[in-house]
Amino acid sequence: MLGRRRRLGTREGECGLSVVDEVKARVDIAELVGESVALRKSGRTFKALCPFHAEKTPSFIVDPSRQTWRCFGACSEGGDVFSWVMKRQGVEFREALRILAERAGVQVAPMDAQAEERQKRLGRLRSVNEAAARFYRRSLADAEAAEARGYLERRGVPDAVAEQFGLGYAPAAPDALRGYLSARGYSAEEIATAGLSVEGEGPVRDRFRGRLIFPIRDPQGRCVGFGARALDDSDVKYLNTPQTPLFDKSSLLYGLDRARDDIRGADHVIVVEGYMDVIAAHQHEQTHVVASMGTALTERQVALIKPLTRKILLALDADAAGAAATVRGIDTAREAVGTEPRPVVTARGLVRMQNTLAADIRIIELPPNRDPDDLIRLDPERWSALVREAPGYLDYRFRRGREAYDLEDPRARSVLMGELLPLVAATSDPIVRAEYMQRLAQMCRIDVDTLRRRASIAEVPPHLRASPGPAARPEAAAAPPPRRRLTRIDKHAETLITLLQHGPAAAAAVDPGTPGFVPDALRRELLRSLLAGEDAASREGELGALAEELRARPVAPPLLAEPGVAARDIAGNIRHLHMQEDAREHARLLAEKQRELGARPLHDAAYDLARDGSDGTPDDESSPAAQVLESHARGRALHAPAGVATPDPATHPSAGTNGATTGATNGEAPS
C-alpha cells in the first residue's frame, strides 16, 4: 500500500496535488463509468459485469463514496477516475488528467515556455498530417487515381470501408501535396519535418507519388504518418513516413485506434503484418485485429497491447523470414508483458514464488503463400480454424525446432536442446514442465535426469527467473541477485561479438547454430542478433548496454587482418568447448551409475551383448545396463571430432564401460 501511495504521489506531483484533488472531487466516478458500462444500483454501490474480462456474474463494483472502482473477479483491476480513463482509453496519466480536467472545468497549471513551444510544434505537425490525409482522400476520386480504385476493387474493399480507414491516393506530380499544404499556411519546414517531402538528388518533392495511401493513426486516433503502396512494378512496394517527432513505426500498431474496445471485449488481439490484412479483418467483423506494419513485434508495440489484453495471437508470413520474425516477436512479447509471481511447490514440498509469464502468446500458422487478407476473404472457415487452434509458444518452438534441425546429428540435437531447455525450465506449472521435459528428452535422445540437471537457474531467461519466497530473509530479498560467473564459452562469445561489431561481414563465416552453445542468455541472444544482421547496439535494456560495452573493446590486429577466418575459428572453439562440457557431464552420469550398480555387472552386460552378436541394444531398454551403455555412447559421440567413427561399447567392451571406468572415476571425459 505504501508503494501505491508513493507512485500516486510522484505522479500527481508532476502537475500539482491540488489540481488532481480538485479533478477527483468534481468528477462523479459512477457517472464517468456509467457512460460506457451498464451499472446497477446495489445499496451504496453500483454493480456491473466487468468490462475488462468475460464473466456471467457481476463482480465489478463502483463505490461513489470512495470514488473508486474495482473488479472482484478474475482480472482484479481497480483504481480511481484517473486509472479508469488510463485503462479504458489506453493513455498515460498526463493525458488522463487533461481529459478529466477538461470535463470538470479545472484549469491545469500551464507548462513552462519550452514545453509549451514543443506542444505547439507537435500540434502543428498533427495538423499538417490531418490536412495531408484529407488531400489524399479527395485525390482518390480523381481520374488519375483509377488504378488505385481498381486495386481496391480487386482486393474487395468497397467505398464505405475505404472511407472508414481514410484510404487515399498520392498524385504523381512532384509538388501536388506541397502546393496544397503551402496554400493552407504550412511552411516548407513543417512539411519536411512531418516527413511529407524529401530532398536530395534534385529539387524538393513530395515523398509519396503515384501510390495508394494508408493513413496511420496513434491510439488516440490522430494521424501521425502514412503508408504508401506502389501501383506499378516499383522496386519498393511499400514506403512509410520516416522517423519524425510524431511517427515511430516500432511504437505504433495500425488499426489500434479502431480495435481498442473490441480487443478488450474479445480479451485477445490478433497481430498481423500488413494494412490490407487489418482492413479485410475489420471488414468481416473481426475488429480485434491490428498490424505491426511489416516488422517483428517490438516492446513498445506490446506496451500498447498490455492494458487491453494479455492474450496475443501472432499471424505473420509462413516463409523463413516470416518465421524468424515470428520468433523474434514472441520473444519480445514474452519479455515486454512482464511476469507475475505465482506459488510453486518444490520437490521437497516447500512453497516458493516463481515469476511466470503474465500472458498467453499463441501463433497462427498460415499456409504457404497465403496471408490473412486472402484467408479472411476467400476461406473464412479456414481462418477461424487457424485462430481457434493456434498453438502456444512452446508447441510452436518445438515444431520449428524439429523442422530446422537434423535430429539424426547429435551436434544439432545439442544446439536444439540449448535453445529449448531454457524455455521449458521457465515454465512454472510442474505438470506442464514435466510434459515438455519428456518431449525434449525424446527429441534430443537424452534421459530426462540429464535435462533436469542442465535446467539450472543460469539457463532460465532473466525475466522468468524464480524470485525468493515470502519466507526469505528481508536482507536477502533486498540484495541484488549475484552475477552469474561467465564460463570460457561466454568469454569466447564476447570476443566473437566484439569482432562481429567491428566487421559485420565476418558473420557469413559463422555457423548459425553457434549461439545455441553459449550458456549465458544475454550473450547468446546478442550473438544471435548479430548473425541475423541486426544492429544489436540499438536494442534497449541490458542487451543494448552489453553490445555497446563489447563494441568499445579493442580487437587484436591479427583478428582484424582476416576477420572471417578469425570468426570461424572462434565459433569452432565455442562448439568444441561445448562438446567437451557435454562429454564431461555424460562421464559424470556414467560414473554415478557405475557407483550405484558396480562396474562388473555393466562389463558383463556389454560382454554378453558382444558375444551374442546382437546389434548392441539390450532387449530391455529401461535396464540400468542399457541406460549406461546409451549414455556412454552419446558421450563419446559428442566428444569425438566430426567425421571420426566412435567404437560401439556393446561390440567393443574395452572401449566401452570398462574402458571408461578409470577416466570417469577421475572426473575426466572419456576419449
FINUVO-205365 format. One line per 10 residues: number of its first residue (from 1); their letters; for each residue x negated, y, z of C-alpha. Coordinates in steps of 0.5 Angstrom, whole numbers. Example, Ala and Ser with C-alpha at 12.3 -4.5 7.8 and 13.67 -1.06 7.14 Angstrom:
# residues 2
1> as> -25:-9:16 | -27:-2:14;
END
This chain:
# residues 671
1> mlgrrrrlgt> 0:0:0 | -6:5:2 | -9:3:-5 | -2:5:-8 | -2:12:-5 | -9:14:-7 | -7:12:-14 | -1:17:-14 | -5:22:-10 | -10:22:-15;
11> regecglsvv> -5:22:-21 | -1:27:-18 | -7:32:-16 | -8:33:-23 | -2:37:-24 | -1:39:-17 | 3:36:-12 | 9:41:-11 | 11:40:-18 | 11:33:-18;
21> devkarvdia> 15:33:-12 | 20:38:-15 | 21:34:-21 | 23:28:-17 | 28:32:-13 | 31:35:-19 | 32:28:-23 | 37:23:-21 | 34:16:-22 | 41:13:-22;
31> elvgesvalr> 43:18:-28 | 36:17:-31 | 36:9:-31 | 43:9:-33 | 42:13:-39 | 39:6:-42 | 42:1:-37 | 49:-1:-35 | 49:0:-28 | 54:-3:-23;
41> ksgrtfkalc> 55:0:-16 | 54:-4:-10 | 54:-1:-4 | 49:5:-3 | 45:2:-9 | 46:0:-16 | 45:-7:-20 | 44:-9:-27 | 41:-14:-31 | 33:-13:-31;
51> pfhaektpsf> 31:-9:-38 | 24:-12:-38 | 26:-19:-38 | 31:-24:-39 | 36:-26:-34 | 43:-28:-32 | 44:-26:-25 | 43:-18:-24 | 36:-17:-20 | 35:-10:-22;
61> ivdpsrqtwr> 36:-5:-16 | 36:2:-17 | 36:6:-10 | 38:13:-10 | 37:15:-3 | 30:13:-4 | 29:15:-11 | 26:8:-13 | 28:2:-18 | 26:-5:-17;
71> cfgacseggd> 27:-12:-20 | 27:-17:-15 | 27:-23:-21 | 21:-26:-25 | 18:-19:-27 | 18:-16:-20 | 17:-9:-24 | 19:-3:-20 | 17:5:-18 | 20:12:-19;
81> vfswvmkrqg> 22:16:-24 | 15:17:-27 | 14:10:-27 | 21:9:-30 | 19:13:-36 | 12:11:-37 | 14:4:-37 | 21:5:-41 | 17:10:-47 | 10:7:-46;
91> vefrealril> 7:14:-45 | 2:16:-40 | 3:20:-33 | 2:27:-36 | 7:25:-42 | 12:23:-37 | 11:29:-33 | 12:33:-39 | 18:29:-41 | 21:30:-34;
101> aeragvqvap> 19:37:-32 | 23:39:-39 | 29:35:-36 | 29:38:-29 | 27:45:-32 | 21:45:-28 | 15:50:-30 | 9:45:-31 | 2:49:-29 | -1:52:-35;
111> mdaqaeerqk> -7:49:-38 | -14:52:-38 | -15:56:-44 | -20:51:-47 | -15:45:-46 | -9:50:-49 | -13:51:-55 | -14:44:-56 | -7:42:-55 | -5:48:-60;
121> rlgrlrsvne> -10:45:-65 | -7:38:-64 | 0:41:-65 | -2:44:-72 | -5:37:-74 | 1:33:-73 | 5:39:-76 | 1:38:-83 | 1:31:-83 | 9:31:-82;
131> aaarfyrrsl> 9:36:-88 | 5:31:-92 | 10:26:-90 | 16:30:-93 | 12:32:-99 | 10:24:-101 | 17:22:-99 | 20:27:-104 | 15:25:-109 | 17:18:-109;
141> adaeaaearg> 24:21:-113 | 19:24:-119 | 19:21:-126 | 11:20:-124 | 13:15:-119 | 17:10:-123 | 11:5:-122 | 11:6:-114 | 19:5:-114 | 18:-1:-119;
151> ylerrgvpda> 13:-4:-114 | 18:-3:-108 | 24:-6:-112 | 20:-12:-114 | 18:-13:-106 | 25:-13:-105 | 25:-6:-101 | 32:-2:-102 | 32:5:-102 | 35:5:-95;
161> vaeqfglgya> 29:1:-92 | 24:6:-96 | 28:12:-93 | 27:9:-86 | 20:8:-86 | 19:14:-90 | 15:11:-96 | 13:16:-101 | 8:17:-107 | 2:21:-108;
171> paapdalrgy> 2:24:-114 | -4:23:-119 | -6:31:-119 | -12:32:-115 | -9:38:-112 | -2:37:-111 | -2:36:-104 | -7:41:-102 | -3:46:-106 | 4:44:-103;
181> lsargysaee> 1:45:-96 | -3:51:-97 | 3:55:-100 | 6:53:-93 | 1:56:-89 | -4:51:-87 | -11:52:-88 | -16:48:-92 | -20:46:-86 | -13:44:-82;
191> iataglsveg> -12:40:-89 | -19:37:-89 | -19:35:-81 | -13:31:-82 | -16:27:-87 | -12:29:-93 | -17:32:-97 | -24:30:-99 | -30:33:-102 | -37:30:-105;
201> egpvrdrfrg> -39:29:-112 | -35:34:-114 | -29:39:-112 | -25:38:-106 | -19:34:-108 | -13:30:-105 | -15:24:-101 | -9:20:-104 | -8:20:-111 | -3:16:-115;
211> rlifpirdpq> -2:11:-109 | 4:8:-105 | 4:12:-98 | 6:9:-92 | 6:14:-86 | 3:11:-80 | 6:14:-73 | 4:13:-66 | 8:10:-61 | 12:17:-60;
221> grcvgfgara> 14:17:-67 | 9:22:-69 | 6:22:-76 | -2:21:-75 | -4:19:-81 | -3:15:-88 | -4:8:-91 | -4:8:-99 | -3:2:-103 | -6:2:-110;
231> lddsdvkyln> -1:1:-116 | -7:-1:-121 | -13:-5:-121 | -17:-1:-117 | -23:-4:-113 | -20:-1:-107 | -13:-4:-106 | -11:0:-99 | -14:7:-97 | -13:9:-90;
241> tpqtplfdks> -13:16:-87 | -21:17:-84 | -22:18:-76 | -19:24:-74 | -17:27:-68 | -10:24:-68 | -12:18:-72 | -16:12:-70 | -14:5:-73 | -16:1:-68;
251> sllygldrar> -12:4:-63 | -5:4:-67 | 0:-1:-69 | 4:0:-75 | 11:0:-73 | 11:0:-66 | 15:6:-65 | 21:3:-68 | 19:-4:-65 | 18:-2:-58;
261> ddirgadhvi> 25:-3:-55 | 26:-10:-59 | 19:-12:-56 | 22:-11:-49 | 29:-15:-51 | 25:-21:-54 | 20:-21:-49 | 15:-22:-54 | 11:-19:-60 | 9:-22:-67;
271> vvegymdvia> 3:-18:-69 | 2:-19:-77 | -3:-16:-82 | 0:-11:-87 | 5:-6:-88 | 10:-10:-92 | 10:-15:-87 | 13:-11:-82 | 18:-8:-87 | 20:-15:-89;
281> ahqheqthvv> 21:-17:-82 | 25:-11:-80 | 29:-11:-86 | 31:-18:-84 | 33:-16:-77 | 26:-19:-74 | 25:-12:-71 | 20:-14:-65 | 14:-14:-71 | 8:-10:-71;
291> asmgtalter> 2:-10:-76 | -6:-9:-74 | -7:-6:-81 | -12:-11:-83 | -16:-11:-77 | -17:-16:-72 | -13:-14:-66 | -17:-9:-61 | -17:-8:-54 | -14:-1:-55;
301> qvalikpltr> -8:-4:-59 | -7:-10:-54 | -6:-4:-49 | 0:-1:-53 | 3:-8:-52 | 2:-10:-45 | 7:-5:-42 | 12:-8:-46 | 11:-16:-46 | 5:-21:-44;
311> killaldada> 7:-26:-50 | 3:-24:-56 | 4:-28:-63 | -1:-27:-68 | 0:-28:-75 | -6:-27:-79 | -8:-30:-86 | -10:-37:-87 | -16:-36:-90 | -23:-37:-87;
321> agaaatvrgi> -24:-29:-86 | -17:-29:-83 | -18:-35:-78 | -24:-31:-76 | -20:-25:-75 | -15:-29:-71 | -20:-32:-66 | -23:-25:-65 | -16:-22:-64 | -15:-28:-59;
331> dtareavgte> -21:-27:-55 | -20:-19:-55 | -12:-20:-53 | -15:-25:-47 | -20:-20:-44 | -15:-14:-45 | -9:-17:-42 | -13:-18:-36 | -12:-23:-30 | -7:-24:-24;
341> prpvvtargl> -9:-28:-18 | -6:-35:-17 | -7:-40:-12 | -10:-46:-14 | -11:-53:-10 | -18:-55:-10 | -21:-62:-10 | -22:-62:-2 | -14:-60:-1 | -16:-53:0;
351> vrmqntlaad> -13:-47:-3 | -17:-41:-7 | -15:-36:-11 | -17:-36:-18 | -16:-31:-24 | -12:-33:-29 | -10:-30:-36 | -4:-26:-35 | -1:-27:-42 | 2:-32:-46;
361> iriielppnr> -2:-32:-53 | 0:-36:-59 | -2:-37:-66 | 3:-37:-72 | -1:-41:-77 | 1:-39:-84 | 1:-44:-90 | -5:-42:-95 | -3:-37:-100 | 3:-35:-96;
371> dpddlirldp> 4:-28:-92 | 9:-26:-87 | 12:-22:-92 | 13:-28:-97 | 16:-33:-92 | 21:-28:-89 | 24:-26:-95 | 24:-33:-99 | 23:-38:-94 | 26:-35:-87;
381> erwsalvrea> 28:-42:-84 | 20:-44:-85 | 18:-37:-82 | 23:-38:-76 | 20:-45:-75 | 13:-43:-75 | 15:-38:-70 | 18:-43:-66 | 13:-48:-66 | 7:-43:-65;
391> pgyldyrfrr> 1:-47:-62 | -2:-44:-56 | -9:-41:-55 | -13:-48:-53 | -9:-52:-58 | -11:-47:-64 | -18:-47:-62 | -18:-55:-61 | -15:-56:-68 | -20:-50:-71;
401> greaydledp> -26:-54:-68 | -24:-61:-71 | -24:-57:-78 | -30:-53:-77 | -35:-58:-74 | -37:-65:-77 | -36:-69:-71 | -40:-75:-73 | -46:-71:-72 | -48:-71:-64;
411> rarsvlmgel> -51:-64:-65 | -45:-61:-68 | -41:-64:-62 | -45:-61:-57 | -44:-54:-60 | -37:-55:-60 | -37:-57:-53 | -41:-51:-52 | -35:-47:-55 | -29:-50:-52;
421> lplvaatsdp> -31:-52:-45 | -31:-45:-42 | -24:-44:-44 | -22:-51:-41 | -26:-49:-35 | -22:-43:-34 | -15:-46:-34 | -12:-46:-27 | -7:-51:-28 | -10:-57:-25;
431> ivraeymqrl> -6:-62:-30 | -7:-58:-36 | -14:-57:-35 | -15:-65:-34 | -11:-66:-40 | -16:-61:-44 | -22:-64:-41 | -20:-71:-43 | -18:-69:-50 | -25:-65:-51;
441> aqmcridvdt> -29:-71:-48 | -25:-75:-53 | -27:-70:-59 | -34:-70:-56 | -35:-77:-55 | -37:-76:-48 | -35:-78:-41 | -30:-73:-37 | -35:-73:-31 | -41:-70:-35;
451> lrrrasiaev> -36:-65:-38 | -34:-63:-31 | -41:-62:-28 | -42:-58:-34 | -36:-54:-33 | -39:-49:-28 | -38:-42:-26 | -43:-40:-30 | -40:-42:-36 | -33:-39:-35;
461> pphlraspgp> -31:-33:-38 | -33:-27:-34 | -26:-24:-34 | -23:-31:-32 | -28:-33:-26 | -25:-35:-20 | -24:-30:-14 | -25:-31:-7 | -19:-33:-3 | -16:-29:2;
471> aarpeaaaap> -20:-33:8 | -26:-31:5 | -30:-26:10 | -29:-19:9 | -36:-17:8 | -37:-23:2 | -31:-20:-1 | -33:-13:-2 | -40:-15:-4 | -41:-15:-12;
481> pprrrltrid> -42:-22:-15 | -49:-25:-15 | -52:-24:-22 | -53:-31:-26 | -60:-33:-27 | -62:-33:-34 | -65:-39:-37 | -70:-40:-42 | -65:-41:-47 | -62:-34:-45;
491> khaetlitll> -68:-30:-46 | -70:-33:-53 | -63:-31:-55 | -65:-24:-52 | -71:-24:-57 | -66:-26:-63 | -61:-21:-61 | -66:-15:-61 | -69:-18:-67 | -63:-18:-71;
501> qhgpaaaaav> -61:-11:-69 | -68:-9:-72 | -67:-13:-78 | -60:-15:-79 | -61:-18:-86 | -65:-24:-82 | -58:-26:-80 | -58:-30:-86 | -63:-35:-84 | -60:-37:-77;
511> dpgtpgfvpd> -55:-43:-76 | -48:-40:-75 | -48:-45:-69 | -54:-42:-65 | -49:-38:-61 | -46:-45:-58 | -53:-47:-55 | -53:-40:-51 | -51:-41:-44 | -49:-34:-42;
521> alrrellrsl> -43:-32:-44 | -44:-25:-46 | -51:-26:-50 | -47:-32:-53 | -42:-27:-55 | -47:-22:-57 | -51:-26:-62 | -44:-29:-65 | -42:-22:-67 | -49:-20:-70;
531> lagedaasre> -49:-26:-74 | -42:-24:-76 | -45:-18:-79 | -41:-13:-73 | -44:-7:-70 | -45:-10:-63 | -47:-4:-60 | -41:0:-62 | -37:-5:-58 | -34:-3:-51;
541> gelgalaeel> -36:-5:-44 | -41:-10:-42 | -42:-12:-49 | -44:-6:-52 | -48:-4:-46 | -52:-10:-47 | -53:-9:-54 | -56:-2:-53 | -61:-5:-48 | -63:-10:-52;
551> rarpvappll> -64:-6:-58 | -68:-1:-54 | -73:-6:-53 | -79:-6:-58 | -80:-12:-63 | -87:-15:-63 | -90:-14:-70 | -91:-21:-72 | -84:-22:-72 | -82:-16:-76;
561> aepgvaardi> -87:-18:-81 | -83:-24:-83 | -76:-23:-79 | -72:-28:-83 | -77:-33:-81 | -78:-31:-74 | -70:-31:-73 | -70:-38:-76 | -76:-41:-71 | -73:-37:-65;
571> agnirhlhmq> -66:-40:-67 | -69:-47:-68 | -73:-46:-61 | -66:-45:-58 | -63:-51:-61 | -69:-55:-58 | -69:-53:-51 | -61:-54:-51 | -62:-61:-53 | -68:-62:-48;
581> edareharll> -63:-60:-43 | -57:-65:-45 | -62:-70:-45 | -64:-69:-38 | -57:-69:-36 | -56:-75:-39 | -62:-78:-36 | -60:-76:-29 | -53:-79:-30 | -56:-85:-32;
591> aekqrelgar> -61:-85:-26 | -54:-84:-22 | -51:-90:-25 | -57:-95:-24 | -58:-93:-17 | -51:-95:-16 | -51:-101:-20 | -58:-103:-19 | -63:-104:-25 | -63:-111:-26;
601> plhdaaydla> -55:-112:-28 | -56:-107:-33 | -62:-110:-36 | -59:-117:-36 | -53:-114:-40 | -57:-111:-45 | -61:-117:-46 | -54:-121:-47 | -52:-117:-52 | -58:-117:-56;
611> rdgsdgtpdd> -58:-125:-55 | -51:-126:-57 | -53:-122:-64 | -47:-117:-63 | -46:-110:-65 | -48:-107:-59 | -42:-106:-56 | -39:-110:-50 | -32:-112:-50 | -30:-108:-44;
621> esspaaqvle> -32:-101:-46 | -30:-99:-39 | -35:-103:-36 | -41:-100:-32 | -46:-103:-37 | -42:-101:-43 | -42:-94:-40 | -49:-93:-38 | -51:-96:-45 | -47:-91:-49;
631> shargralha> -49:-85:-44 | -57:-87:-45 | -56:-88:-53 | -52:-81:-53 | -58:-78:-49 | -63:-81:-54 | -59:-79:-60 | -59:-71:-57 | -67:-72:-55 | -69:-75:-62;
641> pagvatpdpa> -72:-70:-67 | -67:-69:-73 | -67:-75:-78 | -71:-80:-74 | -67:-86:-72 | -67:-88:-65 | -67:-95:-63 | -61:-98:-60 | -61:-100:-53 | -57:-106:-54;
651> thpsagtnga> -61:-109:-59 | -68:-107:-56 | -68:-108:-49 | -75:-105:-48 | -73:-98:-51 | -66:-98:-47 | -64:-98:-40 | -70:-102:-37 | -75:-98:-41 | -71:-91:-39;
661> ttgatngeap> -71:-93:-31 | -78:-90:-30 | -77:-84:-33 | -70:-83:-31 | -72:-84:-24 | -78:-79:-24 | -73:-74:-27 | -75:-74:-34 | -72:-74:-40 | -72:-81:-44;
671> s> -76:-80:-50;
END
